[in-house]
Amino acid sequence: CDSVSGFSPVSTTNYLAPSAAFSAVPKGHIGVIISGDGAVRKAPALICVDGQVYPALALAAFLQATNAGSWEASIRPGAGLFDPAYILSFSAYPGLDIPLDAEGNMRISFASAPNAFRAFSAVDVLDGLVGPAELENQWVLVGATAFGMGDVVPTPYDGATPGVELHARLLTSLLDFEVPFTPSAAGWMLALLSLVFAVVLYFMVSFKEKLSSYGLPIVGLALPILALALHIQLLQGSNLWLGWVYPALYSAVGAGMLILLEHSRVRAERTRVFGNLNSYLPNDIAREIAYSVPNSDISAKRLEVTLLSADLRNFSAFGEARAPEESAAVLHFFFSRATAIIEQHGGR
């Protein structure tokens, strides 16, 4: 249970153990890590109990198959950016490097469907109802699955899965040399991906108004899907668990905020245009011009109207005798007063 380069096995005092009479029988723990959202993604590779280190059941089964007399293990930190936080190695199986995270956990792979694993009741086995054909040349894990023992956990496939199945998945990953893990540079990679998404959103906003209005919602939906697709591709191709939630949330929230800002900008511009037009035109005409879409159609109406022609008496002589600013002030007062009276009576 000694620490190695900052890593130490998980210690526990809450456990179920077999009788001391079975101390010579190879065994392993079946504990898993339940995340805050209730999902199970990891299992400790080693657990320290009363000063004794026990490997996970999958590791115990794997090492038992080597017929090695010693299960001596070594743990070393990852060296590269794409290496896991720690690497677990066993002297009984040279060349097998098991990736661990910073807490010493192995990530469980859910690539195989549950029907890839067969489960038999212990009673059926003891009663001879399970024939040799089902057990011959097979990997067999024996574990407790009673609800009262707390060894029934949720998975992406089922809300109540025996913990033994999770170790069967770990064993499958060990046999295939495909244990998924999170690289040490995952945080930087996610930050870089978020930066790329930010650049895409910036260029989308810089486009013309119509392209930006339609493009931002599309990009807001496409970028989270792209983050998920990249996560799946890295997991299937290189067993790298990068994660996708944070870039997806960043792009979705960023696109939503930009859509709101763009909408606010467009509304402010239209309000300003309407205010300018309303200074020279009646309210309904200014509104129609400001908020209608320009087109080449001819919109003509035939109406009977009364035309009022008004003139300021002696305005030419007034303009010659007064400063231009004074003439403009008189005109402004006249137009403002006349417009208010005319519109008050339904005129334009």
C-alpha positions in Angstrom: 0.0 0.0 0.0 3.0 2.3 -0.3 2.7 5.4 -2.6 4.6 5.3 -5.9 5.4 8.7 -7.6 2.4 10.3 -6.0 0.1 7.3 -6.6 -1.3 5.1 -3.8 -3.9 2.3 -4.0 -7.4 3.0 -2.8 -7.8 2.0 0.8 -11.1 0.7 2.3 -12.5 -0.7 5.5 -16.0 -1.4 4.1 -15.7 -4.7 2.3 -16.9 -8.3 2.2 -14.2 -11.0 2.3 -14.3 -14.8 2.0 -13.4 -17.1 4.8 -9.8 -17.3 5.9 -9.9 -20.9 4.7 -9.9 -19.6 1.1 -6.8 -17.3 1.6 -4.8 -19.4 -0.8 -7.4 -19.1 -3.6 -6.6 -16.3 -6.0 -9.2 -13.5 -5.8 -9.8 -9.9 -6.7 -12.2 -7.1 -5.7 -15.3 -6.2 -7.7 -15.7 -2.6 -6.6 -16.4 0.1 -9.1 -16.6 3.9 -9.1 -20.1 5.4 -9.3 -19.9 8.9 -10.7 -22.0 11.8 -9.4 -24.5 11.3 -12.2 -25.0 7.7 -11.2 -23.1 6.3 -14.2 -20.3 3.7 -13.8 -17.3 4.4 -16.0 -14.2 3.3 -13.9 -13.0 0.6 -11.5 -10.0 0.7 -9.2 -7.1 -1.4 -10.5 -5.9 -2.1 -6.9 -7.5 -1.8 -3.5 -5.7 -1.8 -0.2 -7.4 -3.8 2.6 -5.7 -4.2 6.0 -2.3 -3.5 4.5 -2.8 -6.1 1.7 -3.2 -5.0 -2.0 -5.9 -6.8 -4.0 -6.2 -6.4 -7.8 -9.5 -6.0 -9.6 -11.2 -9.3 -10.4 -10.5 -8.9 -14.1 -6.8 -8.5 -13.4 -6.8 -11.5 -11.0 -8.4 -13.6 -13.7 -6.0 -12.4 -16.3 -3.0 -13.1 -14.1 -4.3 -16.5 -13.0 -4.3 -17.5 -16.7 -0.5 -16.9 -16.9 0.1 -19.5 -14.2 2.8 -17.2 -12.7 3.9 -17.8 -9.2 4.2 -14.1 -8.5 1.8 -11.2 -9.2 4.4 -8.5 -8.6 3.3 -5.2 -10.0 5.0 -1.9 -10.7 3.4 1.5 -11.4 5.1 4.4 -13.3 3.8 7.7 -14.4 3.1 8.4 -18.0 5.8 10.2 -19.9 4.1 11.7 -23.0 1.2 14.0 -23.6 -0.8 11.1 -25.0 0.1 8.7 -22.3 -2.2 8.0 -19.3 -1.5 9.5 -15.9 0.0 6.1 -14.7 0.8 2.8 -16.2 0.4 -0.5 -14.3 2.7 -3.4 -15.3 3.0 -7.0 -14.0 6.2 -9.0 -14.1 4.1 -12.1 -14.9 3.0 -10.6 -18.2 5.8 -8.5 -19.8 4.7 -6.0 -22.4 1.2 -5.5 -20.9 0.8 -1.9 -19.9 -2.5 -1.1 -18.3 -3.4 2.6 -18.4 -4.7 4.2 -15.1 -6.0 7.7 -14.4 -4.7 10.0 -11.7 -6.7 8.1 -9.0 -5.5 4.7 -10.1 -8.7 3.6 -11.9 -9.2 1.7 -15.1 -11.8 2.9 -17.6 -14.5 0.4 -18.5 -15.3 -0.1 -22.1 -18.9 -0.5 -23.2 -18.2 -1.2 -26.8 -19.6 -4.7 -26.5 -23.4 -5.3 -26.0 -24.5 -7.2 -22.9 -25.4 -10.2 -25.0 -21.7 -10.7 -25.6 -21.5 -12.0 -22.0 -23.3 -15.0 -20.7 -24.5 -15.2 -17.1 -25.5 -18.4 -15.1 -27.0 -18.7 -11.7 -24.8 -20.3 -9.1 -27.7 -22.6 -8.2 -27.9 -23.9 -11.8 -24.2 -24.6 -11.8 -24.3 -26.5 -8.5 -27.3 -28.4 -9.6 -25.6 -29.5 -12.8 -28.0 -27.6 -15.0 -25.2 -25.9 -16.8 -23.4 -28.4 -19.0 -19.6 -28.6 -19.6 -20.1 -27.2 -23.1 -21.1 -23.8 -21.6 -17.9 -23.7 -19.4 -15.3 -25.4 -21.5 -12.6 -23.1 -22.9 -14.3 -20.1 -21.5 -13.3 -17.4 -19.1 -15.4 -17.7 -16.0 -15.8 -15.0 -13.4 -17.5 -15.9 -10.1 -19.1 -13.1 -8.1 -22.0 -12.1 -6.0 -24.9 -10.3 -7.6 -27.4 -10.0 -4.8 -29.1 -6.6 -4.5 -28.5 -6.5 -0.8 -24.8 -6.7 -1.3 -24.8 -3.5 -3.4 -23.2 -5.1 -6.4 -25.9 -4.2 -8.9 -24.9 -1.0 -10.7 -26.3 1.1 -13.7 -24.7 1.0 -17.1 -25.5 2.7 -20.4 -27.4 -0.5 -21.4 -29.3 -1.3 -18.2 -30.2 0.3 -14.9 -29.4 -2.8 -12.9 -26.3 -4.7 -14.1 -24.2 -7.2 -12.0 -20.8 -5.8 -11.1 -19.3 -9.0 -12.4 -20.3 -8.0 -16.0 -18.2 -4.8 -15.6 -15.1 -6.9 -14.7 -15.9 -9.1 -17.7 -15.7 -6.0 -19.8 -12.4 -5.1 -18.3 -11.1 -8.6 -18.9 -12.2 -8.3 -22.6 -10.3 -5.0 -22.9 -7.2 -6.6 -21.4 -7.4 -9.6 -23.7 -7.7 -7.3 -26.7 -5.1 -4.8 -25.5 -7.7 -2.1 -25.9 -8.2 -0.5 -22.5 -9.5 3.0 -23.0 -7.9 5.8 -21.1 -7.8 9.6 -20.8 -4.5 11.1 -22.1 -2.6 13.5 -19.9 -3.1 16.3 -22.4 -6.9 15.9 -22.5 -7.5 19.2 -20.9 -5.3 21.0 -23.4 -6.9 19.1 -26.3 -10.4 20.1 -25.1 -9.3 23.7 -24.7 -7.8 23.7 -28.3 -11.0 22.2 -29.6 -13.1 24.9 -27.8 -10.8 27.5 -29.3 -11.4 26.1 -32.8 -15.1 26.3 -32.2 -14.7 29.9 -31.0 -12.9 30.8 -34.3 -15.7 29.1 -36.3 -18.4 31.1 -34.4 -16.4 34.3 -34.9 -16.2 33.9 -38.7 -19.8 33.0 -38.8 -20.8 36.2 -37.1 -18.5 38.3 -39.4 -20.5 37.1 -42.5 -23.4 39.0 -44.0 -26.5 39.4 -41.9 -28.6 36.8 -43.8 -25.9 34.2 -43.8 -25.1 34.9 -40.1 -28.8 34.7 -39.1 -29.3 31.3 -40.7 -25.7 30.0 -40.2 -25.4 30.5 -36.4 -28.3 28.1 -35.5 -26.9 25.5 -37.9 -23.4 25.8 -36.5 -24.8 25.8 -32.9 -26.2 22.3 -33.6 -23.4 21.0 -35.8 -20.5 21.8 -33.5 -21.7 19.6 -30.5 -22.3 16.8 -33.0 -18.8 17.3 -34.3 -17.4 17.1 -30.8 -19.2 13.9 -30.1 -18.1 12.4 -33.4 -14.5 13.3 -32.7 -14.8 11.7 -29.2 -16.2 8.5 -30.7 -13.5 8.4 -33.5 -10.7 8.7 -31.0 -12.2 6.1 -28.7 -12.7 3.6 -31.4 -9.5 4.3 -33.3 -7.0 4.9 -30.5 -8.8 4.0 -27.2 -8.4 7.7 -26.2 -11.3 8.9 -24.0 -11.1 12.7 -24.7 -14.6 13.7 -23.7 -17.0 15.9 -25.6 -19.5 17.5 -23.1 -17.5 20.7 -22.4 -16.7 21.6 -26.0 -20.3 20.8 -26.9 -21.8 23.0 -24.2 -19.3 25.8 -25.0 -20.3 25.8 -28.7 -24.0 25.5 -28.0 -24.0 28.3 -25.3 -21.7 30.4 -27.4 -23.8 30.1 -30.5 -26.9 30.9 -28.5 -25.4 34.0 -27.0 -24.2 35.2 -30.4 -27.7 34.6 -31.8 -29.2 36.8 -29.1 -26.6 39.5 -29.7 -27.2 39.4 -33.4 -30.9 39.6 -32.8 -30.5 42.6 -30.5 -28.2 44.3 -33.0 -30.7 43.8 -35.9 -33.6 45.1 -33.7 -31.5 48.2 -32.6 -30.7 49.0 -36.3 -34.3 48.6 -37.4 -35.5 50.8 -34.5 -33.0 53.5 -35.4 -34.1 53.3 -39.1 -37.7 53.5 -38.0 -37.0 56.5 -35.8 -35.2 58.3 -38.6 -38.0 57.7 -41.1 -40.6 58.6 -38.5 -39.0 62.0 -38.3 -40.1 62.7 -41.9 -43.0 60.3 -42.5 -46.2 59.4 -40.8 -45.9 56.5 -38.3 -47.7 53.9 -40.4 -45.7 54.7 -43.6 -42.4 54.8 -41.7 -43.2 51.4 -40.1 -44.1 49.9 -43.4 -40.9 51.0 -45.0 -38.7 50.1 -42.0 -40.0 46.6 -41.4 -41.0 45.4 -44.9 -38.7 43.4 -47.1 -37.7 45.3 -50.3 -38.8 43.7 -53.5 -39.3 44.6 -57.2 -43.1 44.2 -57.1 -45.2 47.3 -57.9 -47.4 48.1 -55.0 -49.9 50.7 -56.3 -53.2 51.9 -55.0 -55.9 54.2 -56.5 -57.3 56.5 -53.9 -59.3 59.7 -53.8 -57.3 62.3 -51.9 -57.5 66.0 -51.0 -54.2 67.8 -51.6 -53.5 70.8 -49.3 -50.9 73.3 -50.5 -49.8 75.7 -47.8 -47.4 78.7 -48.2 -45.7 81.0 -45.7 -46.6 84.6 -46.6 -43.7 86.8 -47.6 -41.2 84.0 -46.8 -38.9 85.0 -49.6 -38.5 88.5 -48.3 -38.2 87.1 -44.8 -35.4 84.8 -45.9 -33.5 87.6 -47.5 -33.7 89.8 -44.4 -32.8 87.0 -41.9 -29.9 84.7 -41.3 -30.1 81.2 -42.8 -30.2 79.6 -39.3 -33.3 81.8 -38.4 -35.1 80.8 -41.6 -34.4 77.2 -41.0 -35.8 77.5 -37.4 -39.0 79.1 -38.7 -39.4 76.3 -41.3 -38.8 73.6 -38.7 -41.4 75.1 -36.3 -43.9 75.4 -39.2 -43.5 71.8 -40.4 -43.6 70.4 -36.9 -46.8 72.4 -36.0 -48.5 71.7 -39.3 -47.7 68.0 -39.2 -49.2 67.6 -35.7 -52.4 69.4 -36.8 -52.7 67.4 -40.1 -52.1 64.0 -38.5 -54.5 64.9 -35.7 -57.3 65.0 -38.3 -56.2 61.8 -40.1 -54.2 63.5 -42.8 -50.7 62.7 -44.0 
